[in-house]
């Protein structure tokens, strides 16, 4: 009953928002300027990029956005070797009308830079970047106009920002978050509008990470039905490939709005004449209503999983790793002066990790293990189910390159369900023990979602239980490769 009442109130509230049209002709005008040959592909830290920034800033002034600081242009610097490059974010504010909510912000962002041009046999080949991302830039420019005209409908404030340096590594958006020209904890929602010019081809709109906002997917569902837009993807994964990433890393629900990479992406053919402007009008209308609705909600809260992930510096509270260990195993004879010769051994399976903090986690696995060693009667090999349990101590995750180092220490249990000695099946009833316990420890490096490391195994259980064999235990060293998914 409560869910039904909530949905009914939501629908009534959304229908109360007057439908505002973001005209296709206005969007088209901006795209044709930004994606013209004269702007030479809007490269980062170029004269052409500055022309684009000034064009956007002039529009912000014309439609009545408020400056944050002394200018719409917010310069920043990025060092490459001995070269210092300068870019400019273009930022404007629409102050909310509610005294309680106007100090909270919704950010509508789009990057305006592209990948400049190539010289081929003395001829300049310009990468105009009409879809990527003149389309998104034109949308925030016209959304700015519409939102200013209806500013009384906004309780929360809205920041419109055209980011520079996205193509060079999300530089402008990262600068915006770190510089905190408004308190970053007061930013409650961010939308990165990046490539929305091909709705007629894709026939759908991706609203990635809409699920990171409590109640966000339901709100979007109602609006998408109203605008007859097919939503392809929402979910809780914040994109690492667009300007939503720095905001998501800060714990802010950060959406990636796109019709998809289906055209001539990063090619000279991405020209203004290839875009679907009626589709852009349709998408922009949806974004307008989504912004107004979000600005008026009683709360804009991130889901618990995003809060925990932020606390853990980008690592989810729970994640699974597919793991492969390859290396060698040998037998250690505690009462002899020699060890057995090593043989190739391996194990593979799944490992679950539970984060307690950004430094400390608990890791439990279920692996198929095939351990071998040279043995007096011949080659010795067991086939087992192994369940390691370890404490992992790691450095903080580097948010820019998604990297951290770690060490682990714990214990394991193996159940030997089969085995051979000298080509014959093991006699687990009389000669060998099915159960094995021991210690595991290792070191490693995690980069993005890939994990590489070295694991060591130190068996504590005597494997022989028959009197015909000397006491021996397993020792192993393995190269470990894993992938978190």
C-alpha positions in Angstrom: 0.0 0.0 0.0 2.8 2.4 0.9 4.6 1.7 -2.4 1.4 2.3 -4.3 0.8 5.6 -2.5 4.4 6.7 -3.2 4.1 5.8 -6.9 0.7 7.6 -7.1 2.1 10.8 -5.5 5.2 10.7 -7.7 3.1 10.4 -10.9 0.8 13.3 -9.8 3.9 15.4 -8.9 5.6 14.7 -12.3 2.5 15.4 -14.3 2.2 18.7 -12.5 5.4 19.9 -14.2 4.6 21.8 -17.3 6.2 20.3 -20.5 8.9 22.6 -21.8 10.3 22.2 -25.3 14.0 22.6 -25.9 13.8 23.5 -29.6 15.7 21.4 -32.1 16.6 24.5 -34.1 18.3 26.1 -31.1 20.3 22.9 -30.4 21.2 22.6 -34.1 22.5 26.2 -34.1 25.0 25.5 -31.3 26.2 22.2 -32.8 26.9 23.8 -36.2 29.1 26.4 -34.5 30.9 24.2 -32.1 31.4 21.4 -34.7 32.5 23.7 -37.5 35.9 23.4 -39.2 36.8 26.9 -37.9 36.9 25.5 -34.4 39.4 22.8 -35.5 38.1 20.1 -33.2 38.2 22.1 -30.0 41.4 20.6 -28.7 42.4 20.9 -25.1 44.5 24.1 -24.4 44.2 25.4 -27.9 43.1 28.8 -29.3 40.1 26.9 -30.8 39.2 25.4 -27.5 39.2 28.9 -26.0 36.9 30.2 -28.8 34.4 27.4 -27.8 34.7 28.3 -24.1 34.0 32.0 -24.8 31.1 31.2 -27.1 29.5 29.1 -24.2 30.3 31.8 -21.7 28.6 34.5 -23.8 25.5 32.3 -24.1 25.5 31.8 -20.3 25.6 35.6 -19.8 22.9 36.1 -22.5 20.4 33.7 -20.9 21.0 35.1 -17.4 23.1 32.5 -15.5 24.8 33.9 -12.4 28.6 33.8 -12.2 30.3 31.8 -9.5 33.2 34.0 -8.8 34.4 36.7 -11.0 33.9 35.1 -14.4 32.0 32.3 -16.2 35.5 30.9 -17.2 37.2 28.9 -14.5 40.8 28.3 -15.6 42.9 25.4 -14.5 46.3 24.0 -15.4 47.6 20.5 -16.2 51.2 19.6 -16.4 52.5 17.2 -19.1 56.3 16.7 -18.6 57.8 20.1 -18.8 54.7 21.6 -20.5 51.9 23.3 -18.6 48.6 23.4 -20.5 45.7 25.6 -19.5 42.0 24.7 -19.9 38.8 26.4 -18.9 35.6 25.1 -17.4 32.6 27.3 -18.1 30.3 27.6 -15.1 27.0 29.3 -14.4 24.4 29.1 -11.6 20.7 29.2 -11.3 19.8 29.8 -7.7 17.0 27.8 -6.2 13.9 29.6 -4.9 13.6 27.7 -1.6 15.5 29.1 1.4 16.0 25.6 2.8 17.2 23.9 -0.4 18.9 26.6 -2.4 22.3 25.7 -0.8 22.0 22.2 -2.4 23.0 21.7 -6.0 22.3 19.7 -9.1 25.1 19.8 -11.7 24.3 19.5 -15.4 27.6 19.0 -17.2 28.9 18.3 -20.6 32.4 18.4 -22.0 33.0 20.7 -24.9 36.5 19.7 -25.9 37.3 17.1 -28.6 40.4 15.6 -30.2 41.4 18.5 -32.6 42.8 17.6 -36.0 45.4 15.6 -38.0 47.7 16.8 -40.8 47.6 14.3 -43.7 49.9 15.1 -46.7 49.8 18.8 -45.8 46.0 18.8 -45.4 44.2 19.5 -42.1 41.7 16.8 -41.2 39.4 18.1 -38.5 37.7 15.9 -36.0 34.7 18.1 -35.4 33.1 16.0 -32.7 29.4 16.9 -33.4 28.0 14.1 -31.3 31.1 13.9 -29.1 30.3 16.3 -27.5 28.8 19.3 -29.2 25.5 17.5 -28.8 25.7 17.4 -25.0 27.1 20.9 -24.8 24.3 22.4 -26.9 21.8 20.6 -24.6 23.2 22.1 -21.4 23.2 25.6 -23.1 19.6 25.4 -24.0 18.7 23.7 -20.7 20.2 26.7 -19.0 17.9 29.0 -21.0 14.8 27.0 -20.1 15.7 26.6 -16.4 16.4 30.3 -16.0 13.0 31.1 -17.6 11.3 28.8 -15.0 13.7 29.4 -12.1 10.7 29.7 -9.7 10.0 26.0 -10.2 13.4 25.1 -8.8 13.9 24.6 -5.1 17.5 23.5 -5.3 20.1 25.4 -7.2 21.3 24.2 -10.5 24.9 24.5 -11.8 25.5 24.4 -15.5 29.1 23.5 -16.4 30.8 22.9 -19.7 33.9 20.8 -18.9 37.2 21.2 -20.7 39.9 18.4 -20.9 37.6 15.4 -20.8 39.3 13.8 -23.8 42.6 14.2 -22.0 41.5 12.3 -18.9 38.5 14.0 -17.3 40.7 16.9 -16.3 38.1 19.6 -16.1 35.6 17.7 -14.1 38.3 16.4 -11.7 39.4 20.0 -11.2 35.8 21.1 -10.6 35.4 18.5 -7.8 38.8 19.1 -6.2 38.5 22.9 -6.4 35.1 22.8 -4.7 33.9 26.2 -6.0 30.7 25.2 -4.1 31.0 22.7 -1.2 31.2 19.4 -2.9 29.1 17.7 -0.2 26.3 20.0 -1.2 26.1 18.6 -4.7 23.3 16.1 -4.5 23.1 14.9 -8.1 25.2 15.2 -11.3 24.4 14.4 -14.9 27.1 14.1 -17.5 25.4 14.6 -20.8 27.8 13.0 -23.3 26.8 12.1 -26.9 23.0 12.4 -27.2 22.8 13.0 -31.0 21.9 9.6 -32.4 18.6 8.7 -30.8 17.1 7.8 -34.2 19.8 5.2 -34.7 20.0 3.8 -31.2 16.2 4.1 -30.5 17.1 4.3 -26.8 18.7 6.4 -24.1 21.2 5.2 -21.6 20.8 6.8 -18.1 23.8 5.0 -16.5 23.9 5.0 -12.6 20.3 6.3 -12.2 20.1 3.5 -9.5 22.7 5.3 -7.4 20.0 7.8 -6.3 17.4 6.5 -3.9 14.1 6.3 -5.8 15.8 7.5 -9.0 14.9 4.7 -11.3 11.2 5.0 -10.4 11.3 8.7 -11.1 13.0 8.1 -14.4 10.5 5.4 -15.4 7.5 7.8 -15.0 9.2 10.5 -17.0 10.4 8.2 -19.7 6.9 7.0 -20.3 5.6 10.5 -20.4 8.2 11.4 -23.1 7.9 8.1 -24.9 11.6 7.4 -24.5 13.0 3.9 -24.3 15.6 3.7 -21.5 18.2 1.1 -22.3 20.3 1.1 -19.2 20.3 2.5 -15.6 21.8 0.5 -12.8 24.3 1.4 -10.1 27.6 1.5 -12.0 29.1 5.0 -12.4 30.9 5.3 -15.7 34.7 5.8 -15.6 34.8 7.1 -19.2 32.9 10.4 -18.8 32.8 13.3 -16.4 30.5 11.5 -14.0 33.5 9.7 -12.6 35.0 12.4 -10.3 31.6 13.1 -8.9 30.9 9.4 -8.3 34.2 9.1 -6.6 33.1 11.8 -4.2 29.9 9.8 -3.3 27.5 11.8 -5.5 24.9 10.0 -7.6 26.4 10.8 -11.0 24.6 9.8 -14.2 25.9 9.2 -17.7 23.3 10.4 -20.3 24.0 9.1 -23.8 22.4 7.6 -26.9 25.5 5.5 -27.3 28.7 5.2 -29.2 27.1 4.1 -32.5 28.3 6.7 -35.0 31.7 7.7 -36.3 33.2 8.0 -32.8 36.5 10.0 -32.8 36.5 10.1 -36.6 36.4 13.0 -39.0 32.9 12.0 -40.2 31.3 13.0 -36.8 29.9 16.2 -38.4 26.9 18.4 -37.6 24.9 17.2 -40.5 24.8 13.6 -39.2 22.9 14.3 -36.0 19.3 13.6 -35.0 18.1 17.0 -33.7 14.6 16.0 -33.1 15.9 13.2 -31.0 18.1 15.7 -29.1 15.0 17.8 -28.5 13.2 14.8 -27.1 16.1 13.8 -24.8 16.6 17.4 -23.6 12.9 17.7 -22.7 13.2 14.6 -20.5 16.4 16.1 -18.9 14.6 19.4 -18.2 11.8 17.6 -16.3 14.2 15.3 -14.5 16.1 18.3 -13.3 13.0 20.2 -12.1 11.6 17.1 -10.4 14.9 16.3 -8.7 15.3 20.0 -7.5 11.9 19.7 -5.8 12.2 16.3 -4.1 12.3 16.2 -0.3 15.7 14.4 -0.3 18.3 13.4 -2.9 20.2 10.6 -1.1 22.8 8.2 -2.5 22.1 4.5 -2.1 24.0 2.8 0.8 26.3 1.0 -1.6 27.6 4.2 -3.0 28.2 5.6 0.4 30.2 2.6 1.4 32.1 2.6 -1.9 33.1 6.2 -1.3 34.1 5.5 2.2 36.3 2.7 0.9 37.9 4.9 -1.7 36.1 3.4 -4.7 36.0 -0.2 -3.6 32.5 -1.8 -3.2 31.6 -3.3 0.1 31.3 -6.7 -1.6 32.8 -7.9 -4.8 33.8 -11.2 -6.5 37.1 -12.1 -8.1 37.7 -14.8 -10.7 41.2 -16.1 -9.8 43.8 -18.3 -11.4 47.0 -19.5 -9.5 49.8 -21.2 -11.4 53.1 -22.3 -10.0 54.8 -25.2 -8.3 54.2 -27.3 -5.2 56.6 -29.6 -3.4 56.7 -31.8 -0.3 58.4 -30.8 2.9 59.7 -33.6 5.1 60.0 -32.3 8.6 62.1 -35.2 9.8 64.4 -35.5 6.8 67.2 -33.3 5.4 65.6 -33.1 2.0 62.5 -31.8 0.3 60.5 -33.3 -2.6 61.0 -32.0 -6.1 58.5 -29.4 -7.3 55.9 -30.1 -9.9 53.6 -27.8 -11.8 50.4 -27.1 -9.8 47.4 -24.8 -10.2 44.1 -23.7 -8.8 41.2 -21.7 -10.1 37.8 -20.4 -8.8 36.0 -17.5 -7.2 37.0 -15.3 -4.3 34.6 -13.0 -2.4 35.9 -9.8 -0.7 34.2 -8.0 2.1 35.5 -4.5 2.7 35.7 -3.4 6.4 37.4 -0.1 5.5 39.4 1.4 2.7 42.5 -0.4 4.2 41.1 -3.7 5.6 39.1 -6.5 4.1 38.1 -10.1 4.6 38.5 -12.5 1.7 37.0 -16.0 1.3 37.4 -18.3 -1.7 36.2 -21.5 -3.2 38.9 -23.0 -5.5 39.6 -26.2 -7.4 43.2 -27.1 -6.7 45.5 -29.5 -8.4 48.7 -29.9 -6.3 51.6 -32.1 -7.3 55.1 -33.1 -6.2 57.7 -35.7 -7.0 57.2 -38.7 -4.7 59.1 -41.9 -4.1 56.5 -44.2 -5.8 56.1 -41.7 -8.6 54.3 -38.5 -9.4 52.0 -37.4 -6.6 48.9 -35.2 -7.5 45.8 -34.4 -5.5 42.5 -32.9 -6.8 40.8 -30.8 -4.1 38.3 -28.2 -3.2 40.1 -25.5 -1.3 38.6 -22.7 0.8 41.1 -20.0 1.8 40.1 -17.3 4.3 42.4 -14.3 4.6 42.7 -10.8 6.0 43.8 -8.3 3.3 45.6 -5.1 4.3 45.9 -2.6 1.4 46.9 0.9 0.6 44.2 3.4 -0.2 42.9 3.1 -3.8 44.4 5.7 -6.1 41.2 7.1 -7.6 42.9 8.4 -10.8 44.6 5.2 -11.9 42.6 2.8 -9.8 45.6 1.2 -8.2 46.6 -0.1 -4.8 49.1 -2.5 -3.2 48.1 -5.1 -0.7 49.3 -8.0 1.5 47.3 -10.9 2.7 47.5 -13.5 5.4 45.2 -16.3 6.5 44.4 -20.0 6.5 43.0 -22.6 4.2 41.2 -25.9 4.3 41.4 -28.5 1.4 39.3 -31.5 0.9 41.1 -34.0 -1.4 38.3 -35.7 -3.4 40.7 -37.6 -5.7 44.4 -38.2 -6.3 47.0 -40.4 -7.9 50.4 -41.7 -6.8 52.6 -43.2 -9.5 49.6 -43.4 -11.8 47.4 -45.3 -9.3 44.5 -43.9 -7.3 45.2 -42.8 -3.8 44.0 -44.9 -0.9 42.4 -42.3 1.3 41.1 -44.9 3.7 44.5 -46.2 4.7 47.4 -44.2 3.3 46.5 -40.6 2.9 44.4 -38.0 4.6 41.6 -36.3 2.7 41.6 -33.2 4.9 44.4 -30.6 4.8 44.8 -27.3 6.6 47.5 -24.7 6.4 48.5 -21.1 6.1 48.3 -18.8 3.0 49.9 -15.4 2.5 50.8 -13.2 -0.4 51.5 -9.8 -1.9 49.9 -8.1 -4.9 48.9 -5.2 -7.0 45.4 -4.2 -8.1 45.1 -2.0 -11.2 41.6 -1.1 -12.4 39.8 -4.5 -11.9 42.9 -6.7 -12.6 44.9 -8.2 -9.7 48.4 -9.7 -10.0 50.4 -11.1 -7.2 52.4 -13.9 -5.6 50.7 -16.4 -3.2 52.5 -18.8 -0.8 51.0 -21.9 0.7 52.4 -23.5 3.9 50.7 -26.8 4.8 50.4 -27.8 8.5 48.7 -31.2 8.0 50.6 -34.4 7.7 49.3 -35.9 4.5 50.4 -39.5 5.1 48.4 -41.4 7.7 49.7 -44.8 6.8 52.9 -46.2 8.4 54.4 -46.9 5.0 55.2 -43.3 4.2 57.4 -40.7 5.8 55.7 -37.6 7.2 55.3 -34.8 4.6 53.4 -31.6 4.1 52.7 -29.4 1.1 54.6 -26.2 0.3 53.6 -24.1 -2.7 54.5 -20.8 -4.5 52.1 -19.4 -7.1 51.8 -16.5 -9.5 48.2 -15.2 -9.1 46.0 -13.5 -11.7 42.6 -12.2 -10.8 39.8 -10.1 -12.1 37.1 -8.3 -10.1 33.7 -8.2 -11.8 
